[in-house]
């Protein structure tokens, strides 16, 4: 689960609640293939790449699955990330980056909050990436998202984007998931209904985005992001 940043004396308490609570939000996966499903969670098939699932896998699992790539970090405050990256075989090599937002989902669990795919030549830090013994055509989500697709292909998989320019499209999903009353810390969060939930029953907020970059009619880069928070 992704932690929500809390400042002041409550910080350690809330982090412990989020880490130890059973509120890992067992959310039913909602398909992302049709426009009417945007009001929900990003479908599992559109956030799983090379056996790694956004919002479920962590960086240690990525390394165990794809090889022990170097773990490194960059950015600052809300943009700080821990990450590992991989590069496919030539020709037309691609880089795949798996990142964990260090403010919201950092150590110790390092849950994967972002997955980015780009052409190897466009990634200046590609020397840090571990080579993968596969071709670029193997890098795609279960739903078929990958580099080289056309506008028509993306519409077929994800339907109409929420925003679009000649250079890129963006899709977004948002859903609030109730905190089960059986959760060990339900009463703690319920005591903060007005402060955190506008008087409603406690819930987690889950937000996801997919950004697709184009050159002409071909996808040149993909960025997938998913975050969870409470309060």
C-alpha positions in Angstrom: 0.0 0.0 0.0 1.2 3.5 -0.7 1.6 5.8 2.3 0.2 9.3 2.5 2.7 11.8 3.8 1.9 13.0 7.3 3.8 15.7 9.2 4.1 16.3 12.9 3.8 14.0 15.9 1.3 11.7 14.2 3.7 10.7 11.4 5.1 7.5 12.9 1.6 6.4 14.2 0.0 6.8 10.8 2.8 5.2 8.9 2.5 2.2 11.2 -1.2 2.1 10.7 -0.8 2.0 6.9 2.0 -0.5 7.0 0.4 -3.0 9.5 -3.3 -2.5 8.7 -5.2 -5.1 6.7 -6.5 -2.3 4.5 -4.4 -3.2 1.5 -7.6 -2.6 -0.4 -8.4 -5.7 -2.1 -9.9 -3.9 -5.1 -11.7 -5.7 -7.8 -9.8 -4.9 -11.1 -11.9 -2.8 -13.4 -11.3 -3.0 -17.1 -9.8 0.1 -18.9 -10.9 -0.8 -22.3 -14.2 1.2 -22.5 -14.9 4.9 -21.9 -17.5 4.2 -19.2 -14.9 2.4 -17.1 -12.6 5.4 -16.7 -14.5 6.1 -13.4 -12.8 3.3 -11.6 -9.5 1.6 -11.2 -7.0 1.1 -14.1 -7.6 -2.4 -15.3 -5.0 -5.1 -14.4 -4.3 -5.9 -18.0 -3.3 -2.3 -18.7 -0.9 -2.0 -15.8 1.0 -5.3 -16.1 4.3 -5.4 -18.1 6.9 -8.2 -18.2 5.2 -9.8 -15.1 5.3 -6.6 -13.1 2.0 -5.1 -12.0 1.7 -1.4 -11.2 0.4 -0.9 -7.6 1.0 -4.5 -6.6 4.7 -5.4 -7.3 7.7 -3.8 -5.5 11.2 -3.1 -6.8 12.6 -6.2 -5.1 10.1 -8.4 -7.0 11.0 -6.6 -10.2 14.7 -7.5 -9.6 13.8 -11.1 -8.8 11.7 -11.4 -12.0 13.9 -9.5 -14.5 17.4 -9.6 -13.0 19.2 -7.6 -10.4 19.4 -4.2 -12.0 21.1 -1.4 -10.1 18.7 0.3 -7.7 19.2 4.1 -7.8 17.3 7.3 -7.0 16.9 10.8 -8.2 14.5 13.8 -7.9 13.5 15.8 -4.8 10.5 15.8 -2.4 7.4 14.7 -4.2 9.4 13.9 -7.4 12.0 11.7 -5.6 12.0 8.1 -7.0 13.8 4.9 -6.4 14.1 2.9 -9.6 15.5 0.1 -11.7 15.7 0.0 -15.4 16.2 -2.5 -18.2 17.1 -2.3 -21.9 16.0 -4.8 -24.6 18.1 -6.1 -27.4 19.0 -4.3 -30.6 17.8 -3.4 -33.1 15.3 -0.7 -31.9 16.1 -1.3 -28.3 13.7 0.0 -25.7 14.2 1.0 -22.0 11.7 0.0 -19.3 11.9 1.9 -16.0 10.1 0.7 -12.9 10.0 3.4 -10.2 8.7 3.9 -6.7 7.8 7.4 -5.5 10.0 7.8 -2.3 7.5 10.2 -0.6 4.4 8.1 -1.1 5.7 4.5 -1.5 9.4 4.3 -0.7 11.3 2.1 1.7 10.9 -0.5 3.0 8.3 -1.8 0.6 9.2 0.3 -2.5 5.9 -0.5 -4.3 6.0 0.2 -8.0 4.1 3.5 -8.6 5.4 4.2 -12.2 6.3 2.3 -15.3 7.8 4.1 -18.3 8.8 2.7 -21.7 10.8 4.7 -24.2 13.2 4.2 -27.0 16.7 3.5 -25.7 18.2 6.3 -27.7 15.9 8.8 -25.9 16.9 7.8 -22.4 20.1 9.6 -21.3 20.7 7.3 -18.3 20.4 4.1 -20.3 23.9 3.0 -19.1 22.4 2.3 -15.7 19.9 -0.2 -17.2 20.4 -4.0 -17.1 20.2 -5.7 -20.5 17.3 -8.0 -21.1 17.6 -11.0 -23.4 14.4 -10.1 -25.3 13.4 -8.0 -28.2 11.5 -4.8 -27.9 8.3 -6.3 -29.3 8.0 -8.3 -26.1 7.6 -5.1 -24.1 3.9 -4.4 -23.8 1.0 -4.6 -21.3 -1.3 -7.6 -21.3 -3.9 -5.4 -23.0 -1.4 -4.7 -25.8 -0.1 -1.2 -25.0 3.4 -0.7 -26.3 5.7 1.4 -28.5 4.9 1.5 -32.2 1.1 1.4 -32.0 -1.0 3.8 -33.9 -3.7 6.3 -32.7 -6.3 3.8 -33.8 -4.6 1.0 -31.8 -4.6 3.1 -28.6 -8.2 4.1 -29.1 -9.1 0.4 -29.5 -7.4 -0.4 -26.2 -8.2 2.6 -24.1 -11.0 4.5 -25.9 -11.1 8.3 -26.1 -8.4 10.1 -24.1 -9.3 12.8 -21.4 -6.8 15.2 -23.0 -5.1 15.1 -26.4 -2.5 17.1 -28.4 -0.7 16.2 -31.6 2.2 15.0 -29.4 0.4 13.0 -26.8 -2.7 11.7 -25.1 -3.6 11.3 -21.5 -6.0 9.0 -19.7 -6.9 9.1 -16.1 -8.9 6.9 -13.6 -10.0 7.7 -10.1 -11.8 5.6 -7.5 -12.5 5.8 -3.7 -12.4 2.4 -2.0 -14.1 2.0 1.4 -12.0 1.0 4.3 -13.5 -2.2 5.7 -15.1 -1.9 9.1 -13.2 -5.0 10.1 -9.9 -3.2 9.6 -7.9 -3.0 12.8 -7.6 0.7 12.6 -11.0 1.5 11.2 -12.1 3.4 14.4 -9.0 5.5 14.3 -9.8 6.7 10.8 -13.5 7.0 11.6 -12.6 9.5 14.3 -11.1 11.7 11.6 -14.2 11.6 9.3 -14.7 15.3 9.1 -11.0 16.1 8.8 -10.1 13.5 6.2 -13.3 12.3 4.5 -15.7 15.2 4.4 -17.9 13.4 7.0 -18.1 10.2 5.0 -17.0 6.7 6.0 -13.2 6.2 5.8 -11.9 5.4 2.3 -8.7 5.1 0.2 -8.3 7.2 -2.9 -6.7 5.5 -5.9 -5.6 7.5 -8.9 -4.0 6.3 -12.1 -2.8 7.8 -15.4 -1.5 6.7 -18.7 0.4 9.1 -20.9 1.0 8.2 -24.5 3.5 10.1 -26.6 3.4 10.2 -30.4 5.6 11.0 -33.4 3.2 11.2 -36.3 0.9 8.2 -36.0 3.3 6.0 -33.9 3.6 5.7 -30.2 7.2 6.6 -29.1 6.8 6.5 -25.3 4.4 5.3 -22.6 4.1 6.4 -18.9 1.9 4.5 -16.4 1.3 5.8 -12.9 -0.9 4.7 -10.0 -1.0 6.0 -6.4 -3.1 5.2 -3.3 -3.6 7.5 -0.3 -5.7 7.9 2.8 -6.6 11.2 4.4 
